[in-house]
C-alpha cells in the first residue's frame, strides 16, 4: 500500500515537471558530496505560476551558502573530499518549491546521470514550504536544514523525521514577544498573521503564553497565504478596518510575510487613525526593507517597529566575498540568479559596484549566522563519517547521513553547537528597533536587546534603554486602565484585560496601575481616604501641655491650689476665733488638704499619658475627694448632733458620732475599690486608632469601667448622705450656717457628676480628659467657695461678727425659738438645757445641766486636741469663766 501511494505521489510531481513551461533557474557547483539549496529568490508567483518579485536579500542568502561551502573546501578540513551545491528557487510558493526540488532526488534522475546524490538540503526560509518539501525529501531520507522555518509543527519528529534547523521554533519567539508586551505594560493588542503553518502555529503559541500574563487580543486577522488568492484584498481591508477602528489598540503583533505587510502599510497609513502605532515584527519581515514604501511614507508615519530577529552573525567576511565577485567570473557563470542580477538594468562604468552594494545592503546578519551553522553541521557530519571513519561516498546513503547529522557537534567562532532532541538549535533572538541611519536610509539592524531561550529572559542593552523608552514610554495599549488608588473589577463575559475600575475604600490603597487588589493600611498607625495611592501616618494626638483648653484648666487648678493655701493660712492665723472653731478647725484643715490633693490630681489628666499616670490620676482623685466628702460628712453629723433636741435621737447620734472611725471607715471603702481595680485590671495607656481617621489618639483606658463607676458612685453615695444631713440642718443659727453651704456644694457636685456620666461616655478625643478635669475643678471649687470663702469673708471683712458674744446671742435666739415649740411637745420641760437661757446665766449649774453644757461645748471642742488647740477656750463657756 505504501508503495502504491508513493507511486501516485511521484506521478503527480512528474506531471508538474513535464507540463511546466518555465525553464528552471539554478546555481550549481560540482563536488564529491552535493548540498542542495532552496531559497525564495523570487518571493511570489503570478496567476500563471510564473515567479515574480525578485528579492535581492534572498539572492544574498543563497550566496551565503555558496561562500560557506567554498570556505570549507578551501580550508582542507575535509581532506580530498569536496562539497558541491545545487541551488534552486522556491519562489515563495509550495507548488514551485516541490517542483524545483525534484532534481535533488534519485528517483527523478531519469537520465541516469553519473552525478553524486544530494545528501542534504539547505532551506527553505518559509515554514509552509519546508513542511511540504521535507515530506517530499523524506521519501529518500534526505535531511533538510532550514535557516528560517520556525514553525513549532516542524519539531514533531514523528511527522517530520528528516527536518532540522539552525533556528529556534516559534514558541520561543512568542515568549520573547510576550516579554516585550509585559515590559511596556501593553495588554490589549492586535494580531495579524499569514494563514499558513507558520502563522497559525505562531498565533496559537502567542495566545497560550498571553493567557498566563493577562494579555488579550482585541482582534486576530489572518491573511491568505498566497498573494494570488482572490480574497487577499478583502482580508487586507478587514485587517486595516480593525486597526483603524480600535483606537485604544496602539500595538499590533504581525506574523505575516513581507509582501502582506507591504500591502497592509500601503493601506493602513492612508488613514490618520492607522498611524503612530507600535508594530512588533516577527522574524519573517523584521528586516525586510521592502515592506515600507519610503517614496510615500516614512517611519514617523508608521510609528515604532520592534523586530524579533534570529541570532546574528559576523557579516564582514561575507561582504568581502561579495566585493571580490568581479575577480571570480567563474563563480556566477553557473549561477543564473547571480548572472541575471549582475546583468540587470543598471548601466554605466560603476554598474557592477552598484549591484554589489545592493547585495551588501541587503545582508541579513541572522541569515549569515544560520546558514554558516548549517554548512558547518554538514561539514562536521562528513568529517565524522568519512574522515574519522572510512566510508564509500558513492554508496553513502542520505538516511545514514541524516542520523549522523542529528548527533553532530560543530563549531562556529569558537563556540560549540548541536541540535537538541527536536533537531532545533536554540541560539536565541536579537531585538531590533527600526530607525533612520540618514534622512533617507533605514537601519533595520539596530539591536536594543536579546532574548535568552534557556533562561527565558529578555535583556535590554543598557546604553539603548533611553532610546527605546523615548519612543515607547507614552504609548498605551490597554482595554482598561486603573490608576493608582483604584482596583480592577472584572466584567462578566469580557476578556480579563477589560474591567471596571473602583476606588480603594477608606484605609486601603493601591500604589500601581491596574492593581488587582487594594492593600490594607496598618490601621493602628496609618490611614487613607477613598481612592488613595498610599497610606499616611496618623498624627499622634493627646491633650498637650500647650493646648489652650489645657492651659486654662491648669491655670484654674493652680489657682485652686493657691486659694486653698490662702484659706489654710487664714484659718491657722485666726485659729482661736469663733468662726474657725465653729467650723471644727482640725476637720477644716484636713478638708483643705484633701482639696489641695484634688486640685493637684488635675495635673495628671493632661500631657502624653503613660501607664503609671493613668493609674495614679483616678486613684489620687478618688481618694482625695472621698476624704473631702468624709470630712464634710463628719461636719454635717456634728452640727445635727449639736442642735438635735429629741433626747432619744440625740443619744443615738452621740453614740454613732466617732470622727476617728467615720473618716477612716469612709476612706477604707474607697481604698478597697481602688485596690481591687489596680490589682485586677488597672487603667492602661491605649492607642485609639478607630475614633478618628487621621489621628492616633493616646488616652487612658479605664479598662475596668465598673470599677471606675463604683469609685464615682461611692463618692456620690457619701455626698448624698451629706446632702441629706445638711438639708436637715439648713435652719440652724446663722453662725452655724455650714449646713446650707454643704447642701449647696453637694448639690453642685451631684448635678455635675450626673451630667459628666453621659458626656464622658459619648465624647471621644483628647478633650475627654479635659471634661473630667473640668468636673473635678467644679466639684473642688464648689466646696472651697461654699464652705470656706464665706467664713474667710467674715474673718477678714466682718470681724465684728466673729466674736463669742455675737455667737452666744445667735444661739440664744435660736434656742428660745426652739423652746417654745418644744414646750408644746414636751410638758416636762426643755430636753436640751445646754441651749436654754438658764444655762447661759447660771455660773454654777447643777449636774444635769453641766452635763448638757459639756455636750453643748462639744460643738466647739475638736475631737482631738493638737497643741495649737490647747489654748482654745470653750465656745459656749459662761462669761464668768
KOLMARPA-600481 format. One record per residue (C-alpha): residue in one letter; x negated, y, z. Coordinates in pm, whole numbers, padded with zeros to 5 digits, always signed. Layout:
BEGIN
aXYZ
...
***
This chain:
BEGIN
x+00000+00000+00000
x-00283+00238+00088
x-00447+00176-00249
x-00114+00239-00418
x-00074+00588-00267
x-00440+00667-00335
x-00387+00582-00699
x-00094+00818-00740
x-00273+01095-00544
x-00572+01087-00776
x-00344+01063-01077
x-00186+01391-00970
x-00523+01552-00917
x-00642+01421-01252
x-00339+01573-01422
x-00424+01913-01265
x-00771+01896-01407
x-00666+01778-01753
x-00398+02037-01807
x-00590+02331-01667
x-00695+02560-01943
x-00928+02777-01741
x-01297+02698-01764
x-01449+02606-01427
x-01695+02862-01292
x-01968+02725-01071
x-02319+02764-00932
x-02548+02464-00936
x-02898+02361-00847
x-03047+02010-00867
x-03174+01817-00568
x-03204+01477-00409
x-02900+01546-00197
x-02628+01774-00325
x-02431+02003-00093
x-02100+02127-00219
x-01981+02482-00164
x-01623+02609-00164
x-01577+02986-00134
x-01280+03216-00212
x-01488+03425-00453
x-01158+03523-00607
x-00906+03582-00330
x-00582+03502-00512
x-00421+03371-00829
x-00163+03533-01051
x+00169+03385-01154
x-00009+03197-01436
x-00250+03034-01193
x-00547+03241-01305
x-00791+03360-01037
x-00797+03734-00968
x-00911+03983-00705
x-01282+03918-00727
x-01444+03953-00382
x-01799+04081-00359
x-01808+03977+00005
x-01722+03614-00074
x-01981+03609-00354
x-02234+03728-00098
x-02129+03442+00129
x-02190+03185-00146
x-02534+03334-00191
x-02596+03293+00183
x-02560+02919+00129
x-02798+02931-00168
x-03056+03127+00027
x-03033+02890+00329
x-03083+02583+00110
x-03382+02741-00064
x-03540+02823+00272
x-03505+02459+00378
x-03663+02338+00054
x-03945+02589+00075
x-04020+02508+00439
x-04101+02148+00356
x-03937+02022+00672
x-03760+01751+00470
x-04081+01630+00311
x-04029+01526-00050
x-03654+01545-00021
x-03490+01849-00175
x-03141+01981-00129
x-02933+02090-00424
x-02599+02265-00433
x-02280+02286-00629
x-02068+02591-00554
x-01710+02633-00679
x-01435+02891-00630
x-01120+02817-00429
x-00957+03144-00541
x-00779+03156-00204
x-00531+02905-00341
x-00477+02546-00226
x-00400+02405-00570
x-00704+02569-00726
x-00924+02455-00438
x-00812+02094-00475
x-00873+02101-00848
x-01216+02261-00822
x-01341+02022-00553
x-01265+01711-00760
x-01619+01712-00910
x-01754+01656-00557
x-01603+01308-00553
x-01741+00997-00724
x-01400+00883-00840
x-01381+01194-01053
x-01716+01126-01225
x-01553+00992-01542
x-01865+01038-01749
x-02071+00829-01502
x-02336+01099-01481
x-02650+00992-01302
x-02634+01290-01060
x-02670+01245-00683
x-02341+01237-00496
x-02221+01527-00281
x-02299+01443+00083
x-02126+01741+00245
x-01924+02047+00152
x-01961+02398+00298
x-01628+02582+00314
x-01358+02683+00280
x-01303+03006+00469
x-00923+02978+00496
x-00772+02714+00725
x-00484+02633+00489
x-00728+02543+00212
x-00954+02347+00449
x-00659+02139+00569
x-00582+02028+00213
x-00941+01992+00092
x-01065+01790+00391
x-00781+01544+00340
x-00891+01502-00019
x-01259+01470+00066
x-01182+01227+00348
x-01080+00971+00087
x-01455+00926+00031
x-01551+01022+00389
x-01725+01338+00265
x-01768+01580+00558
x-01650+01939+00519
x-01822+02205+00730
x-01624+02528+00740
x-01779+02861+00826
x-01444+03036+00882
x-01148+02798+00915
x-01043+02844+01277
x-00700+02679+01298
x-00670+02457+01602
x-00492+02192+01397
x-00827+02101+01246
x-00955+01998+01591
x-00737+01687+01570
x-00994+01427+01470
x-00725+01163+01418
x-00579+01363+01132
x-00898+01533+01015
x-01190+01300+01091
x-01421+01449+00827
x-01378+01815+00923
x-01645+02006+01112
x-01700+02378+01162
x-01961+02615+01291
x-01698+02847+01438
x-01462+02812+01739
x-01096+02731+01697
x-00825+02998+01716
x-00717+02908+02068
x-01029+03087+02192
x-00959+03383+01964
x-00609+03407+02111
x-00761+03416+02460
x-01001+03691+02354
x-00710+03899+02223
x-00520+03846+02549
x-00826+03975+02736
x-00822+04294+02528
x-00449+04344+02591
x-00494+04284+02964
x-00790+04517+02986
x-00583+04800+02841
x-00261+04707+03024
x-00068+04652+02699
x+00215+04403+02742
x+00468+04494+02469
x+00309+04433+02131
x+00397+04347+01774
x+00270+04041+01590
x+00223+03988+01217
x+00083+03667+01068
x+00049+03471+00748
x+00298+03188+00719
x+00046+02906+00697
x-00151+02662+00905
x-00381+02936+01033
x-00113+03196+01109
x+00137+02959+01267
x-00117+02800+01497
x-00271+03132+01597
x+00071+03275+01686
x+00163+02967+01886
x-00157+02985+02092
x-00125+03359+02142
x+00230+03316+02273
x+00112+03037+02501
x-00157+03248+02667
x+00057+03563+02668
x+00322+03387+02877
x+00068+03337+03154
x-00015+03709+03161
x+00336+03858+03129
x+00268+03982+02777
x+00565+03989+02540
x+00612+04040+02168
x+00864+04293+02051
x+00870+04129+01708
x+00692+03849+01523
x+00679+03871+01144
x+00549+03603+00911
x+00441+03687+00556
x+00442+03433+00272
x+00102+03277+00233
x+00086+03314-00142
x+00069+03657-00299
x+00279+03540-00594
x+00568+03450-00364
x+00886+03631-00468
x+00973+03700-00105
x+00643+03874-00027
x+00771+04225-00093
x+01083+04168+00119
x+00874+04029+00405
x+00634+04323+00384
x+00923+04570+00404
x+01073+04390+00703
x+00740+04398+00883
x+00697+04770+00807
x+01050+04839+00932
x+00979+04663+01262
x+00654+04855+01305
x+00811+05196+01242
x+01134+05142+01437
x+00980+05005+01756
x+00835+05335+01871
x+00734+05201+02213
x+00517+04938+02046
x+00180+05100+01982
x-00027+04783+01949
x+00002+04527+01670
x-00188+04198+01652
x-00244+04068+01299
x-00336+03716+01186
x-00292+03789+00816
x-00509+03761+00512
x-00686+04076+00387
x-00451+04118+00091
x-00148+04106+00315
x-00297+04374+00536
x-00370+04587+00234
x+00000+04579+00139
x+00107+04649+00497
x-00121+04952+00532
x-00014+05092+00197
x+00349+05080+00306
x+00339+05150+00678
x+00115+05456+00651
x+00377+05625+00433
x+00587+05661+00748
x+00484+05903+01017
x+00601+05657+01286
x+00374+05391+01141
x+00057+05588+01201
x-00173+05620+01502
x-00129+05261+01611
x-00378+05021+01763
x-00443+04721+01538
x-00611+04409+01671
x-00752+04232+01368
x-00820+03860+01365
x-01138+03725+01214
x-00972+03687+00872
x-00969+04061+00799
x-01156+04232+01081
x-01446+04313+00846
x-01258+04343+00517
x-01302+04696+00395
x-01063+04644+00106
x-00759+04634+00335
x-00767+05016+00365
x-00743+05227+00051
x-00977+05505+00156
x-00879+05711-00150
x-00530+05754+00001
x-00575+05705+00373
x-00838+05747+00638
x-00897+05576+00970
x-00730+05862+01158
x-00406+05781+00980
x-00427+05418+01086
x-00534+05486+01446
x-00767+05237+01614
x-00871+04898+01480
x-01019+04636+01707
x-01177+04344+01531
x-01238+03990+01651
x-01534+03855+01458
x-01723+03533+01471
x-02069+03535+01623
x-02305+03749+01417
x-02646+03659+01283
x-02955+03846+01164
x-02896+03979+00813
x-03241+04121+00738
x-03380+03809+00564
x-03068+03775+00351
x-03086+04140+00249
x-03444+04082+00137
x-03328+03779-00059
x-03075+03992-00246
x-03328+04262-00323
x-03555+04001-00480
x-03289+03866-00715
x-03432+04065-01007
x-03752+03864-00969
x-03561+03536-00988
x-03360+03535-01310
x-03352+03154-01294
x-03159+03178-00972
x-02850+03321-01133
x-02895+03151-01465
x-02687+02855-01339
x-02465+03079-01123
x-02179+03204-01334
x-02033+03404-01045
x-02351+03600-00988
x-02419+03634-01357
x-02074+03778-01427
x-02110+04017-01133
x-02453+04146-01234
x-02346+04187-01595
x-02034+04378-01495
x-01909+04720-01598
x-02176+04923-01422
x-02426+05064-01672
x-02743+05268-01656
x-03100+05219-01553
x-03003+05156-01190
x-02713+04924-01266
x-02883+04622-01114
x-02976+04806-00795
x-02621+04933-00769
x-02488+04580-00785
x-02738+04458-00531
x-02642+04742-00297
x-02278+04641-00332
x-02369+04290-00223
x-02573+04421+00069
x-02289+04648+00182
x-02050+04352+00185
x-02260+04129+00408
x-02060+03993+00700
x-02307+03914+00982
x-02084+03636+01117
x-02097+03459+00778
x-02479+03468+00779
x-02479+03305+01121
x-02212+03040+01050
x-02341+02939+00706
x-02700+02919+00827
x-02586+02690+01111
x-02401+02465+00867
x-02709+02426+00643
x-02931+02370+00949
x-02695+02096+01066
x-02709+01924+00726
x-03088+01954+00707
x-03126+01810+01058
x-02898+01520+00965
x-03107+01446+00654
x-03417+01454+00870
x-03263+01215+01124
x-03153+00968+00856
x-03432+00987+00602
x-03738+01135+00772
x-03720+00996+01122
x-03581+00675+00974
x-03614+00512+00636
x-03318+00549+00404
x-03236+00498+00039
x-03093+00827-00080
x-02941+00654-00379
x-02736+00428-00157
x-02674+00673+00132
x-02303+00687+00194
x-02110+01006+00295
x-01949+00820+00585
x-02285+00742+00743
x-02396+01096+00676
x-02077+01230+00839
x-02120+01022+01153
x-02483+01131+01189
x-02384+01493+01129
x-02140+01490+01422
x-02413+01398+01668
x-02695+01609+01523
x-02884+01866+01733
x-03006+02162+01528
x-03179+02489+01598
x-03139+02848+01484
x-03358+03133+01605
x-03496+02905+01874
x-03156+02814+02022
x-03018+02461+02022
x-02670+02391+01884
x-02450+02084+01844
x-02088+02001+01765
x-01850+01925+02051
x-01615+01628+02061
x-01373+01813+01835
x-01657+01889+01591
x-01634+02260+01676
x-01921+02490+01759
x-01815+02729+02036
x-02050+03014+01960
x-01820+03289+02089
x-01689+03613+01942
x-01804+03967+01890
x-01560+04255+01944
x-01596+04536+01693
x-01437+04878+01657
x-01389+05039+01320
x-01545+05382+01290
x-01699+05614+01036
x-02068+05596+00957
x-02024+05907+00750
x-01724+06113+00643
x-01655+05862+00365
x-01812+05534+00485
x-01651+05293+00729
x-01861+05085+00966
x-01697+04752+01045
x-01994+04604+01230
x-01989+04836+01532
x-01999+04598+01828
x-01844+04705+02157
x-01826+04372+02339
x-01850+03996+02341
x-01629+03707+02441
x-01791+03408+02605
x-01593+03091+02537
x-01749+02877+02807
x-01681+03133+03081
x-01363+03263+02916
x-01480+03614+02988
x-01470+03940+02795
x-01771+04169+02840
x-01783+04520+02700
x-02116+04680+02623
x-02170+04945+02891
x-02303+05204+02651
x-01992+05166+02433
x-01723+05174+02701
x-01682+05552+02685
x-01645+05538+02307
x-01384+05264+02342
x-01168+05422+02608
x-01191+05762+02446
x-00976+05618+02169
x-00752+05387+02370
x-00703+05525+02721
x-00399+05733+02624
x-00232+05456+02425
x+00066+05298+02597
x+00238+04991+02460
x+00489+04869+02715
x+00856+04783+02712
x+00892+04933+03059
x+00655+05122+03281
x+00695+05159+03654
x+00478+05429+03803
x+00316+05427+04146
x+00587+05447+04407
x+00814+05213+04209
x+00851+04838+04168
x+00977+04613+03892
x+01326+04464+03895
x+01382+04205+03624
x+01672+04239+03385
x+01880+03929+03331
x+01832+03788+02982
x+01544+04023+02900
x+01175+03940+02844
x+00956+03955+03150
x+00797+04272+03012
x+01127+04459+03018
x+01258+04560+03357
x+01412+04836+03561
x+01212+05048+03799
x+01328+05116+04152
x+01169+05340+04407
x+00998+05180+04700
x+01210+05209+05017
x+01108+05400+05325
x+00791+05266+05487
x+00694+05081+05169
x+00463+05191+04889
x+00309+05087+04559
x-00024+05233+04454
x-00041+05097+04100
x+00168+05096+03787
x+00413+04811+03733
x+00390+04677+04084
x+00585+04354+04130
x+00649+04433+04496
x+00623+04729+04725
x+00378+04678+05007
x+00481+04746+05363
x+00312+05019+05562
x+00179+04943+05908
x+00485+05087+06079
x+00317+05146+06412
x+00057+05383+06268
x+00169+05481+05918
x+00483+05586+05733
x+00602+05660+05384
x+00909+05812+05226
x+01112+05660+04946
x+00908+05631+04628
x+00571+05677+04798
x+00239+05589+04637
x+00060+05541+04968
x+00109+05538+05341
x+00046+05845+05553
x-00092+05815+05902
x+00156+05916+06167
x+00071+06217+06380
x+00030+06124+06745
x+00281+06323+06945
x+00334+06380+07316
x+00407+06670+07549
x+00079+06852+07506
x-00065+07096+07757
x-00044+07388+07515
x+00320+07327+07429
x+00527+07638+07509
x+00800+07449+07693
x+00544+07252+07886
x+00365+07570+07986
x+00693+07724+08107
x+00773+07417+08317
x+00420+07409+08463
x+00449+07778+08550
x+00773+07709+08737
x+00612+07412+08911
x+00313+07624+09012
x+00548+07899+09129
x+00739+07640+09332
x+00417+07527+09498
x+00323+07885+09570
x+00667+07972+09714
x+00665+07658+09925
x+00329+07751+10072
x+00451+08106+10137
x+00760+07975+10316
x+00544+07741+10522
x+00318+08028+10621
x+00617+08243+10720
x+00762+07961+10926
x+00436+07895+11106
x+00382+08269+11164
x+00731+08307+11315
x+00738+07966+11471
x+00898+08070+11801
x+01174+08282+11653
x+01533+08159+11685
x+01573+08121+11307
x+01278+07880+11281
x+01377+07698+11599
x+01736+07661+11480
x+01600+07505+11157
x+01430+07233+11364
x+01079+07354+11292
x+00887+07023+11255
x+01157+06881+11029
x+01142+07200+10824
x+00765+07169+10784
x+00799+06803+10681
x+01065+06909+10432
x+00835+07174+10289
x+00557+06916+10249
x+00794+06688+10059
x+00891+06980+09832
x+00524+07056+09778
x+00471+06695+09666
x+00783+06708+09444
x+00657+07020+09265
x+00319+06853+09228
x+00469+06540+09072
x+00593+06751+08781
x+00234+06783+08655
x+00217+06409+08593
x+00503+06422+08342
x+00300+06615+08080
x-00014+06560+07875
x-00121+06243+07698
x+00031+05965+07905
x-00167+05676+08048
x-00056+05364+08230
x-00157+05489+08575
x+00009+05823+08509
x+00335+05655+08403
x+00341+05455+08725
x+00236+05738+08956
x+00474+06007+08835
x+00803+05828+08906
x+00683+05677+09233
x+00549+06011+09358
x+00869+06191+09268
x+01089+05916+09413
x+00909+05901+09747
x+00870+06282+09775
x+01231+06359+09709
x+01351+06072+09926
x+01150+06226+10210
x+01309+06564+10140
x+01662+06427+10140
x+01585+06222+10455
x+01478+06538+10636
x+01792+06716+10524
x+01993+06417+10642
x+01836+06446+10989
x+01908+06822+10997
x+02271+06764+10897
x+02307+06490+11156
x+02167+06706+11436
x+02387+07004+11355
x+02700+06788+11351
x+02591+06628+11677
x+02535+06964+11848
x+02876+07102+11757
x+03083+06791+11796
x+03348+06843+12073
x+03503+06500+12069
x+03322+06320+12357
x+03368+05974+12212
x+03240+06071+11872
x+02965+06279+12020
x+02839+05995+12237
x+02838+05762+11939
x+02646+06011+11726
x+02400+06074+12008
x+02316+05706+12017
x+02267+05696+11640
x+02057+06009+11626
x+01698+05874+11621
x+01486+06105+11399
x+01180+05886+11445
x+01370+05595+11292
x+01607+05763+11045
x+01335+05915+10826
x+01112+05601+10811
x+01416+05380+10751
x+01530+05601+10461
x+01179+05601+10320
x+01149+05223+10365
x+01438+05163+10125
x+01273+05370+09854
x+00932+05216+09919
x+01087+04871+09873
x+01244+04969+09541
x+00921+05121+09412
x+00711+04825+09528
x+00934+04574+09352
x+00928+04792+09040
x+00548+04822+09033
x+00494+04457+09116
x+00742+04309+08870
x+00746+04533+08562
x+00576+04867+08621
x+00613+05162+08382
x+00365+05145+08095
x+00242+05358+07809
x+00448+05289+07495
x+00379+05383+07135
x+00717+05462+06984
x+00690+05435+06607
x+01061+05393+06530
x+01223+05706+06667
x+01051+05940+06423
x+00928+05873+06072
x+00623+06096+06077
x+00532+06070+06444
x+00375+05810+06665
x+00527+05908+06997
x+00326+05835+07310
x+00558+05809+07602
x+00605+05634+07932
x+00838+05340+07915
x+01014+05280+08245
x+01002+04912+08143
x+01247+04805+08414
x+01527+05053+08371
x+01746+04907+08652
x+01462+04981+08895
x+01442+05339+08770
x+01818+05368+08809
x+01803+05216+09156
x+01541+05471+09262
x+01757+05761+09149
x+02074+05600+09283
x+01913+05556+09624
x+01824+05925+09640
x+02175+06005+09521
x+02325+05787+09794
x+02132+05975+10061
x+02228+06305+09901
x+02597+06215+09912
x+02570+06133+10284
x+02403+06469+10339
x+02673+06637+10136
x+02949+06476+10346
x+02787+06564+10679
x+02706+06915+10567
x+03055+06969+10431
x+03198+06870+10768
x+02984+07132+10941
x+03048+07412+10694
x+03240+07624+10957
x+02966+07627+11223
x+02838+07955+11365
x+02677+08198+11124
x+02334+08148+11276
x+02370+07773+11220
x+02483+07803+10861
x+02239+07536+10726
x+02538+07312+10660
x+02676+07547+10399
x+02349+07568+10212
x+02282+07197+10247
x+02624+07138+10094
x+02543+07372+09807
x+02193+07231+09744
x+02315+06871+09750
x+02599+06963+09517
x+02348+07115+09273
x+02131+06803+09299
x+02419+06562+09238
x+02558+06757+08942
x+02213+06800+08790
x+02125+06431+08806
x+02468+06324+08684
x+02407+06537+08374
x+02049+06409+08350
x+02154+06042+08312
x+02322+06050+07969
x+02091+06323+07840
x+01778+06125+07934
x+01911+05807+07772
x+02015+05971+07444
x+01737+06221+07390
x+01422+06090+07221
x+01091+06257+07160
x+00824+06423+07360
x+01073+06652+07535
x+01232+06356+07707
x+00977+06401+07985
x+01042+06775+07984
x+01408+06711+08066
x+01317+06513+08376
x+01064+06780+08470
x+01335+07046+08448
x+01580+06843+08656
x+01316+06781+08923
x+01236+07152+08936
x+01604+07245+08962
x+01653+06996+09246
x+01347+07119+09434
x+01427+07485+09381
x+01787+07434+09499
x+01657+07303+09833
x+01387+07568+09857
x+01625+07854+09781
x+01927+07734+09977
x+01756+07609+10292
x+01454+07836+10321
x+01489+08158+10127
x+01794+08267+10327
x+01605+08206+10651
x+01297+08388+10520
x+01517+08680+10425
x+01643+08706+10787
x+01292+08659+10927
x+01142+08930+10708
x+01421+09178+10649
x+01684+09117+10921
x+01464+09089+11225
x+01735+09243+11448
x+01944+08930+11389
x+01651+08699+11466
x+01696+08728+11848
x+01825+08494+12117
x+02090+08745+12217
x+02246+08753+11874
x+02234+08373+11852
x+02396+08342+12201
x+02672+08582+12114
x+02744+08397+11789
x+02762+08063+11966
x+02980+08214+12243
x+03231+08349+11996
x+03238+08016+11814
x+03280+07825+12145
x+03562+08047+12268
x+03749+07988+11947
x+03697+07620+11979
x+03808+07616+12349
x+04150+07748+12267
x+04201+07476+12012
x+04062+07206+12234
x+04276+07302+12540
x+04584+07216+12347
x+04450+06872+12271
x+04262+06805+12593
x+04453+06930+12907
x+04179+06814+13138
x+03954+07092+13022
x+03661+07158+12793
x+03479+06841+12695
x+03161+07019+12576
x+03078+07261+12864
x+02743+07340+12707
x+02916+07588+12479
x+03153+07737+12746
x+03129+08084+12889
x+03068+07938+13234
x+02763+07756+13116
x+02622+08079+12980
x+02684+08287+13307
x+02619+08039+13585
x+02246+08028+13663
x+02263+07705+13861
x+02526+07478+13710
x+02635+07158+13868
x+02501+06833+13738
x+02755+06752+13466
x+02717+07099+13325
x+02341+07077+13346
x+02359+06752+13169
x+02560+06909+12890
x+02335+07217+12886
x+02044+06987+12822
x+02243+06842+12541
x+02301+07190+12407
x+01936+07278+12444
x+01853+06978+12232
x+01974+07184+11936
x+01666+07397+11972
x+01423+07139+12102
x+01243+06931+11849
x+01248+06554+11860
x+00871+06559+11903
x+00654+06823+12069
x+00333+06913+11888
x+00108+07156+12074
x+00242+07458+11891
x+00591+07389+12025
x+00498+07359+12387
x+00537+07733+12418
x+00882+07739+12260
x+01147+07826+12523
x+01483+07651+12509
x+01701+07843+12268
x+02017+07849+12491
x+01846+07881+12834
x+02008+08130+13075
x+01867+08478+13077
x+01764+08443+13441
x+01544+08155+13342
***
